[in-house]
Amino acid sequence: MGERTFHRSCIVTPESVIADWRPAGVDELTEADLESVLAAQPQIVLLGTGGAQRFPPVNIRGAFARRSVALETMDLGAACRTFNILVQEERRVCAALLFGGAT
């Protein structure tokens, strides 16, 4: 947000940033990690998975589906660009950005 630079996984909403989010990569994601993401009550979550798009395990996708929250998985750059567009559209969006696989 603003002039801040991040080098570790983080969660970004239009109002706040949670720096140093625990999982470094998509393979490390647990349902417990999602509580910080879902606490923002987003309509859509953009999961940035590093330098390449990598889909999370089925239990992670299911956690979003059970809460009726849309999950879009993409590489880190695409997630950041899409986040900015959705914020301009005043959507309730959250970006969960994983830096472990960033290139």
TACORNOR-V422937 format. One record per residue. N is the residue number from 1. RES is the residue in one letter. SS is DSSP state (2 for helix, 1 for strand, 0 for the rest). Layout:
N,RES,SS
N,RES,SS
This chain:
1,M,0
2,G,0
3,E,0
4,R,0
5,T,0
6,F,0
7,H,0
8,R,0
9,S,0
10,C,1
11,I,1
12,V,1
13,T,1
14,P,0
15,E,0
16,S,0
17,V,1
18,I,1
19,A,0
20,D,0
21,W,0
22,R,0
23,P,0
24,A,0
25,G,0
26,V,2
27,D,2
28,E,2
29,L,0
30,T,0
31,E,2
32,A,2
33,D,2
34,L,2
35,E,2
36,S,2
37,V,2
38,L,2
39,A,0
40,A,0
41,Q,0
42,P,0
43,Q,0
44,I,1
45,V,1
46,L,1
47,L,1
48,G,1
49,T,0
50,G,0
51,G,0
52,A,0
53,Q,0
54,R,0
55,F,0
56,P,0
57,P,0
58,V,2
59,N,2
60,I,2
61,R,2
62,G,2
63,A,2
64,F,2
65,A,2
66,R,2
67,R,0
68,S,0
69,V,0
70,A,1
71,L,1
72,E,1
73,T,1
74,M,1
75,D,0
76,L,2
77,G,2
78,A,2
79,A,2
80,C,2
81,R,2
82,T,2
83,F,2
84,N,2
85,I,2
86,L,2
87,V,2
88,Q,2
89,E,0
90,E,0
91,R,0
92,R,0
93,V,1
94,C,1
95,A,1
96,A,1
97,L,1
98,L,0
99,F,0
100,G,0
101,G,0
102,A,0
103,T,0
